[in-house]
Amino acid sequence: MPRPENGAPRAGGVQSLHRALDLVEVVAGPGGHQTRGEIATVAGLPLPTTHRLLRTLVDRGYMRQMPNRRYALGFRLVPLGAAAMTMVGTDTEVVLAGLVDALGETANLAVLSGSHAEYVAQVPSRHTMRTFTEVGRQVDLHSTGVGKALLGQLADGRAREIVRRVGLHQQTEHTLVTEEALLADLALVRSRGYALDEQEQEAGVRCVAVPLGPEPMSWMAVSVSGPVTRMTDELVERAVPLLQQAGRQLTSRMLSSD
């Protein structure tokens, strides 16, 4: 079966739907407009299957075939994307940009999406060497700052149930790969009010994250991330109160826009 970006196997679901969405993500990725054969190769699917799925997506407006027979994203996705963005508030990037101005590193907003964390907004650092994550990308909960901040809002039993759906995949030598280690780390998250990714998702990258809250916004988390050479303990100490303030601002703005 196809695998998401983090390399973990699909956690069940309808295979044909997974495949159709894989095609959308392939066409949305680097390279722009692509031929049917190129799409099939990247997605790892047989050409006849790719053809059938593309025709269905074209019929529904989620994909379009250009005069040169290459495929591009369809305009039916535009209103869906706009509707999704209303969930994170119109001023989200302003708040994230404030974190970038104050700390110099990339700021992110993520939500709990099934058994993963999903990035829904980002303002990148202005440094040449910086972290970057595509909006819409899903990542493991157990190996990311935002993921552990989100898990920390749940009881241990519920957190264990969620991570067992996909497993504790080892991304780097620093990844927590046992439930005991993860639950111990989540206890720290709850006691100190923030989560750390100590090169657990990607070697050389450190992240600090806090959950938005209280309810009903505890399913979201805000973070800053960057190279370990710049994400020092001193910067993390400065970042935590700023992240908490940003979380309060985001919560207030989202609830007032409902």
C-alpha positions in Angstrom: 0.0 0.0 0.0 1.1 3.6 -0.5 2.8 5.3 2.5 2.5 8.8 3.8 5.4 11.2 3.9 6.7 9.9 7.2 7.1 6.4 5.9 4.5 4.8 8.2 2.0 2.4 6.6 -1.6 3.4 6.1 -3.7 2.8 9.2 -6.7 1.1 7.5 -9.3 2.9 5.5 -10.5 2.5 1.9 -7.6 1.7 -0.4 -9.1 3.3 -3.5 -9.6 6.6 -1.6 -6.1 6.5 -0.3 -4.9 6.0 -3.9 -7.0 8.9 -5.3 -5.7 11.2 -2.6 -2.2 10.1 -3.3 -2.6 11.2 -6.9 -3.9 14.6 -5.8 -0.8 15.0 -3.5 1.5 13.9 -6.3 0.2 16.5 -8.7 0.3 19.2 -5.9 3.9 18.4 -5.3 7.1 19.6 -7.0 7.2 19.5 -10.7 3.8 21.1 -11.5 1.8 19.6 -14.4 2.6 16.0 -15.0 1.7 13.2 -17.4 -0.3 10.2 -16.5 2.8 8.0 -16.6 4.8 10.4 -14.4 2.0 10.4 -11.8 1.7 6.6 -11.9 5.4 6.3 -11.3 5.6 8.7 -8.4 2.5 7.2 -6.8 3.7 3.6 -7.3 0.4 2.6 -9.0 -0.3 0.6 -12.2 -1.1 2.8 -15.2 -4.7 1.5 -15.7 -5.5 2.2 -12.0 -4.0 5.7 -12.3 -6.0 6.3 -15.5 -9.3 5.3 -13.8 -8.7 7.4 -10.7 -7.6 10.4 -12.7 -10.7 10.3 -14.9 -12.9 10.2 -11.7 -11.0 13.1 -10.2 -11.3 15.1 -13.5 -15.1 14.4 -13.6 -15.5 15.7 -10.1 -13.4 18.8 -10.7 -10.5 17.9 -8.4 -8.1 17.4 -11.2 -8.0 18.8 -14.8 -6.4 17.7 -18.0 -4.7 20.4 -20.0 -4.5 20.6 -23.8 -1.1 19.0 -23.7 -2.7 16.0 -21.9 -0.8 16.8 -18.6 -2.7 16.9 -15.4 -3.1 19.8 -12.9 -5.1 20.4 -9.8 -8.7 21.2 -10.4 -10.4 24.4 -9.3 -13.0 22.5 -7.2 -10.2 22.4 -4.6 -10.1 26.2 -4.2 -13.3 26.7 -2.2 -12.5 23.6 -0.1 -9.2 25.1 0.8 -10.7 28.4 1.6 -13.3 26.8 3.8 -10.6 24.8 5.6 -8.6 27.9 6.2 -11.5 29.6 8.0 -11.1 27.1 10.8 -7.7 28.5 11.8 -8.7 32.1 11.7 -7.9 35.0 9.4 -5.2 36.5 11.6 -3.3 33.3 12.3 -0.3 34.3 10.1 -0.1 37.6 11.9 0.3 35.9 15.3 2.9 33.4 13.9 4.8 36.2 12.2 5.1 37.8 15.6 6.8 34.7 16.9 9.2 34.7 14.0 10.0 38.4 14.7 10.6 37.7 18.3 12.5 34.4 18.1 13.9 34.3 14.6 12.7 30.7 13.9 9.9 29.1 12.0 6.5 29.2 13.7 3.8 26.6 13.1 0.2 25.8 13.9 -0.9 22.2 14.0 -4.1 20.2 14.7 -4.8 16.7 15.9 -6.0 14.9 12.8 -6.9 11.2 13.6 -3.7 9.5 14.6 -1.4 12.3 13.3 -0.6 16.0 13.8 -1.3 18.1 10.7 0.3 21.4 10.0 -2.4 24.0 9.1 -0.3 27.3 9.1 3.3 28.3 9.0 5.5 31.4 8.8 9.1 30.5 7.9 12.2 31.9 9.5 14.1 34.5 7.6 17.4 32.6 8.0 18.8 31.0 4.9 19.1 27.7 6.8 15.6 27.0 8.3 13.0 24.4 8.9 10.1 24.1 6.5 7.0 22.0 6.6 4.3 22.1 4.0 0.9 23.1 5.2 -1.3 20.1 5.1 1.5 17.6 5.9 0.7 15.0 8.5 3.4 13.8 10.9 3.7 11.3 13.8 2.5 12.4 17.2 5.1 10.7 19.2 8.2 12.2 17.5 7.2 15.9 17.1 6.8 18.8 19.4 3.3 19.6 18.3 2.3 16.0 18.4 3.5 15.5 22.0 1.9 18.8 23.0 -1.4 17.4 21.6 -1.0 14.0 23.2 -0.2 15.6 26.5 -3.8 17.0 26.6 -5.2 13.5 26.7 -5.3 10.8 29.4 -2.5 8.2 29.1 -5.0 5.5 28.1 -6.4 7.6 25.2 -2.8 8.7 24.1 -1.7 5.0 24.1 -4.8 4.0 22.1 -4.1 6.7 19.4 -0.4 5.9 18.9 -1.0 2.2 18.8 -3.0 2.7 15.6 0.1 3.6 13.6 2.9 2.4 15.9 6.0 4.2 17.3 8.1 4.4 14.2 11.8 5.4 14.7 12.6 8.5 12.6 16.0 9.2 14.1 18.2 7.7 16.8 16.5 10.1 19.3 12.9 9.0 18.6 11.0 7.6 21.6 10.0 4.1 20.4 8.4 2.5 23.6 5.1 3.4 25.2 6.8 3.7 28.6 9.3 6.4 27.3 6.5 8.3 25.5 4.2 8.3 28.5 7.1 9.5 30.8 7.7 12.3 28.3 4.0 13.2 28.2 4.0 13.5 32.0 6.8 16.1 31.6 4.8 17.9 29.0 1.9 18.2 31.4 4.0 19.3 34.4 6.0 22.0 32.6 3.4 23.1 30.1 5.3 22.6 26.8 6.7 19.8 24.7 10.1 19.3 23.1 11.2 17.5 20.0 14.9 16.8 20.6 15.9 15.7 17.0 13.2 13.0 17.3 11.5 13.7 13.9 14.5 15.0 12.0 18.2 14.9 12.9 19.6 18.4 13.5 16.1 20.0 14.2 14.8 21.0 17.6 11.2 22.2 18.3 9.3 23.5 21.3 5.5 23.5 21.3 2.6 24.4 23.5 -1.1 23.4 23.2 -3.8 26.0 22.7 -6.3 25.9 25.4 -8.3 25.5 27.4 -11.1 23.6 25.7 -12.4 23.8 23.1 -9.0 24.6 21.5 -6.8 21.9 23.1 -6.8 20.0 19.8 -4.4 22.6 18.4 -0.7 23.4 19.2 1.7 26.1 18.2 5.4 25.7 17.9 8.7 27.2 16.8 11.4 25.0 15.3 14.9 25.4 13.9 18.4 24.0 13.7 19.8 22.7 17.0 22.7 25.1 16.7 20.2 28.1 17.1 17.5 26.4 19.2 19.4 26.7 22.4 18.1 26.1 25.9 18.1 29.9 26.3 16.0 30.4 23.2 13.5 27.6 24.3 13.2 29.4 27.7 12.4 32.7 25.9 10.0 30.9 23.5 7.7 29.2 26.0 5.9 32.3 27.4 5.7 33.8 23.9 4.2 30.6 22.6 1.7 30.6 25.4 0.8 34.2 24.7 0.4 33.3 21.0 -1.8 30.4 21.9 -4.1 32.7 23.9 -4.2 35.2 21.1 -5.1 32.4 18.6 -7.7 31.0 20.9 -9.4 34.4 21.4 -9.4 35.2 17.7 -10.8 31.8 16.6 -13.5 31.8 19.2 -14.5 35.4 18.5 -14.8 34.5 14.8 -17.3 31.7 15.4 
